[in-house]
Amino acid sequence: MATKTAPKPTSTSRFRKRKYGKNHAYYLRQADGSEVKLDGVTTILSNGIPKPALVYWAANATSDYATDHWDELAELPLSKRNETLRKSRYAISDEAKARGTEVHDLAERIAHGEEVEVPTEIRGHVESAVKFLDEFEVEVILTETSVFHDRALYGGTFDLLLRSKLFPGRVILADWKTNRTGIYPETALQLTAYAKATHYLDAEKREQLISQLGITDTWAVWIRSDGYEVYDMECSDDTWAAFAHAAGVARSISDKEVAETWKSAPLRPRVAA
């Protein structure tokens, strides 16, 4: 007698995360059945908070590339040489993002007790993630979990929800960070947005209240090839207000129709009669 396979549960959530290529977007179904695209937490912070350090980084990255590839650039036509230099910083950025994504993915699988094969170039980072999980005696509750706020209209995905035997009674929302320069202050706003979202999707993609998770703390875990550091990040009314301010700036800038109203028609001098 053939065994019937039970159908997979169908998500009834109003919220969905759509992946396309290396990117993704969040959508929320409204009462009338239409969908609204939500702003991503990291996009809000990227567009809503000035980052002057990135200007210097871009200049230095382009200068370093030119120095390291001087002879190769000299053989290119001028237009191609200029194009290569303009794109050089994006290649560096994409490489760092790809490394971070791979470390995140492997760290998530290790957190669930899987055995993984680790590429040599990121072995140090993954070993640091494992060391954190072991030394902090981590009990994993959730990983890679999508959240949304049904009134503030944003979505995002946090890396890790955990308990640690070193901090009994606490439920900690944590994010892995693999950048070279450490933890940026605005990470507190990112974690606050996740922790103060209204809902999350469980393993069956069912919508649940985030308040049921009992989150007490937010951590940023800086993973490097030579070790790790853990930072307890503020999650308060102040960081929530700062995130809301960043969202207001980001949305105003991205709304071209609103931005156009900030500029009048050209002013004309009065001509004496």
Secondary structure, 3 states (H helix, E strand, C coil): CCCCCCCCCCCCCCEEEEEECCEEEEEEECCCCCEEEEEEHHHHHHHHCCCHHHHHHHHHHHHHHHHHCHHHHHCCCHHHHHHHHHHHHHHHHHHHHHHHHHHHHHHHHHHCCCCCCCCHHHHHHHHHHHHHHHHCCEEEEEEEEEEEECCCCEEEEEEEEEEECCCCCCCEEEEEECCCCCCCCCHHHHHHHHHCCCEEECCCCCEEEHHHHCCCEEEEEEEECCEEEEEEECCCHHHHHHHHHHHHHHHHHHCHHHHHCCCCCCCCCCCCC
